[in-house]
Amino acid sequence: MFKNKNDSSNNLCGKNVKKYRLEQLPRLSQRGLADKLQLEGIDLDKNAIQRIESGQRFVTDIELLALSKVLNVSLADLLNTSNNF
């Protein structure tokens, strides 16, 4: 039995997190994103960011909200799958 039917990904937002992270000026590294999230009270390291972006890690609603705030994009933008699949 499959745990997820989402193209073997554990989240919908990973590809968009990477896209919006790389669009930041100046360009934001995974470590830089993790640092900004820690300032928002979300304790993630660069390895967790890498796993989110690659779809290997689930993302909680609290983390998703913080990602939206730090990347300055809407929740809808992070969850938009029209370009992902």
N, C-alpha and C positions, 0 to 999 in steps of 0.2 A: 504494500500500500504506500502511496506517495504522501509525503508530508505536505508538500506544496505542489500546485499545478502551474506555477508561474515560471515556466521555462527553466526549472532547476535553480532559481534564484530565491534567496530568503527575504528579499525586500523589493519594493517597487521603485524606491528612490535612489538607489546606489549610482546608477549611470548619470542621473541628473545632479546628484551631489558632486560628482567628479566634473561634470560639464560646468556647473556654476562656480565651483572652486577655481577651475582653470581660467574662467572669465574674469576673475577678480583682478583689479589693477591696484597695486602691483600684484603679480601672480602669487597665489596663495598655495603654499605647500601643504601636504597632509599634516605635517607637524604644526604648521601655522594654524591650520583649521582646528586641530586638537587643542592648541593653546587658547584660541578664541572661545572654543566651547567650554574650556575649563573656567574661563572668566564668567561664563553664564551658569556655572555650577554643574556642568556635565563633565564627568570624569572619563574621558576617552583618550587613548594614546594614538600615535600615528598608525600603529598596526591595526587598531580597531577601525580607523578611517579607511584604511586599505581594504579591510574585509567588508566594510559597508559598500564601498565603491565597486567591489568585485561581486557583490551579491552573496557573499559567504556568511554574513552576519545579519541577524534580525535587527530592526531599528524600532525602539519604543516610541510611543507618541510624544513623550517628553523630549526625547532626543530629536525627533523630527521637528518639533516646534523650535528648539534651539538652533538646529541647522538652518531652518527658514530665517530666523532672526539674524544669525551670523552671516549668512550668505546674501541677506537682503532680497529674498525672493519669497513668493507666496507658497503656502502649503500645496496649493494646486499645481504650481510649477514643479515642485519637487516630486509630486505624485503623478505627473503627466507621463503616461506610457505610450503616447501616440508615436513618439520617435524611438522608443526603446525596443519594440518587438516587431 
